[in-house]
Each structure stands twice: as C-alpha cells, then as structure tokens.
Amino acid sequence: MKNIYFDNAATTPIDSRVVDAMIPILKENFGNPSSIHSNGRIARSVIEKSRKQVASFFNSNPSEFFFTSGGTEADNMILRCCVEDLGVTHIITSRLEHHAVLHTAEELRDAEGVKLSLVNVCSKGIIDLNHLEELLKLGGKTLVSLMHANNEIATKLPLKEVGEICKEYDALFHSDTVQTIGHYSFDFSDLNLHFATCAAHKFNGPKGIGFLYMRSDAQLKPMITGGAQERNMRAGTENIYGIVGLAKALELAYDGLEEHHRDIQILKSYMIKRLKEEIPGVSFNGDSESTDSLYTVLNVCFPNSDVDEMFLYHLDIEGISVSGGSACSSGSNIGSHVLRGIGTSMERPSVRFSFGRFNTIAEVDKTVEVLTKIYSK
Ligand SMILES: Cc1ncc(COP(=O)(O)O)c(C=O)c1O
C-alpha cells in the first residue's frame, strides 16, 4: 500500500535534488570551516556562498542571516536575547503561537519577570490589531512576536500592517515565518521586521538546519556561546551540508513558487469541495477554508462517528499520514493549544491535512474515499 503523506506542516520529504547538492559536501568537503588550511577555506567559502544565495531571496544583506539548528533555536534566541541584550521588558504574543515562542515567553515571564501580554484573537485565529495597539500603549521596551501563518489553522498575519504598528510604538517585531518561508515570497527590506525564523525541513530541505534573520540595526548577542562561528553569533562547528541543502531547497522552492502555490491551492480547494459533498456536517477550523489562508494547511472538524477515538489510527492503517487536531500536538495527550485557543469544540475529531508539492488529486480522492467509508458504517 502506497503511503499518502498529508502532514507537510510537520515536515516535508526531502527533494532528491537537495540530496544531490548535499552529497558531494558530505563526501568531500569534510574540512572545518574555522580551519585556516585549504580544506577549511573551501568549507568556509561553501557556507558564505550559501548565505549569499539565501539573502538574495529576501532582498537582504547576507550579514543579516545566521544559520541555526532550525526554527526552535532561532525563536528561542530572539526572545531570550531580546530580553537579555536589548532590555526588552514586555513581550506581546498570542496564545496561538508555536510552543517554541509561547513556552519561551512564559519562561521569560516566570524566570525574568518580563511582562507577558497575549493579544486577543477571534474564532478564526485572526489577531485583533486594535487590541495589539492597546497593549503597545502599555509601554516598556517591547517585543511583538506574532507568527506569519499558523501551522495548525492556517491563519495568516498581515506582516506589513503589523510592522507599521510596531514602528509607530517603537517596538521590536519578530515573526515566526517557519511555515511561510519557501511558500511565499518576502522582501524583508520592505517590512518593518527585525527578526524572522526559518526551518529548511518545511520546504523539502533537510532537518536540523534553519536560519535566524536579524535586521542590521537589531544586534543580539549569541545564545549559544563557545567558538566564533557565525560571526560570533552562534558557536559550534557549522552544519555545512545542511546549509547547502537549505540554500538548494530555497532555490527550488522559489524557482517554482507560483506553480507550487497554484497546484497546492487546487488540491486544498478540491479537498474542501469533496469533503463538503461526501461528509455532511463537516466544518473547517480556524481560517483554513479561506483562500487567503496558508495554502498548505486544512484543518477539518469531522462529525462524530463510532471511531472518534481511533480516527487517526483508522487513517494510519489505510496508509494516510495526518496530524491530530484535537488529540495531541506531539504524542502528549493535552490537546491542541491552538484549537483550544480559538474555542473549537473538542467533542468532535479534528484533523490537520497539510499539503506539499508531491501530493496529487488522486491522493485526495483516496483519502475522501476512506473517510466516506468511516461514515457509511
Ligand atoms: C510555526 C513553527 N515554528 C517553529 C517550529 C519549530 O521548527 P523546528 O522543527 O525547525 O525546530 C515549527 C515546527 O513545527 C513551526 O511549525
């Protein structure tokens, strides 16, 4: 049975062209980029070439990009170092953020006495910008940390508008762009955005590599200390093949962006249509039904059936990989904080389908067929 993978917001399969770009580095470029001999110098030049390539996709300067182990590390560093190095005393975020932001902000509140404000959201997960302004008026050196698109319910943030609001109140602005880099184009020079974060495994790149974008006027100090790597910003011998893989994955993502966007949106719209036709009572959580939402994510609330508790298991034995909305976010049984945060009923099973470039209409058809079987029992 061929596996149908609809969990691309969790991670994507690596593109074989990315693997091809990484293999020569793994095989031949073993030098430590900090070494002064030729092996080291070659490795260093590979990294700097990749950094330049990465920066070119965001209309930014290569010096504003720092490679990290992924999104979690970059999010952590921004929040922690904004407090430690830039004197931030007030963090404004939302209850719908990824735990990399939310748990870090809560820890900074509890351990460092930082004031933490949660901006109001509506049932679709849309941020209340008037409330954001009210919170900004409370003053103090403020960091606003709001994700560009929600990984569970697909709600998007108007980055430019929020950037303008932050500018008016002289606040620092971080957006967790982990779900949108590689899926939307960005011009960082045109946004009042101080910090952004990226994870290559969300756009068919390798796991364990990402970057932190830090605008040149917002200089943090390192969170990980030791050697002088990443221009003294992130100690530790660089993940060279990961960096090359990230740059290649970005290149492929941006080369085919319009096509990928169109094709994946077609799959998502088709799935919405088929589910509405075949399963009476189905509804969509958050903003995920809207064509303005993150086009890779569809969060579906299903009617009750006699397999409620085993819903994901049923899909799994049919070879369909998805994420649970109501069950858990990572094997824990506390339920999705995002669905709870927008007041979704936990009585009905919710499932997140997330699409990628390798999915097909036939896979949507097969999935709807399996779901229809559950309801015809
Ligand atoms: C919105 C968001 N932020 C951060 C992360 C964490 O990224 P990483 O897995 O690279 O640590 C994820 C991953 O699921 C995510 O979806």
The ligand as an ORCA input file, in Angstrom:
! r2SCAN-3c Opt
* xyz 0 1
  C       5.371     27.724     13.266
  C       6.524     26.900     13.707
  N       7.507     27.462     14.423
  C       8.578     26.756     14.833
  C       8.709     25.422     14.549
  C       9.915     24.674     15.023
  O      10.811     24.441     13.984
  P      11.927     23.275     14.102
  O      11.207     22.000     13.940
  O      12.856     23.557     12.953
  O      12.597     23.438     15.395
  C       7.705     24.785     13.806
  C       7.791     23.336     13.508
  O       6.833     22.609     13.579
  C       6.590     25.538     13.366
  O       5.606     24.989     12.669
*
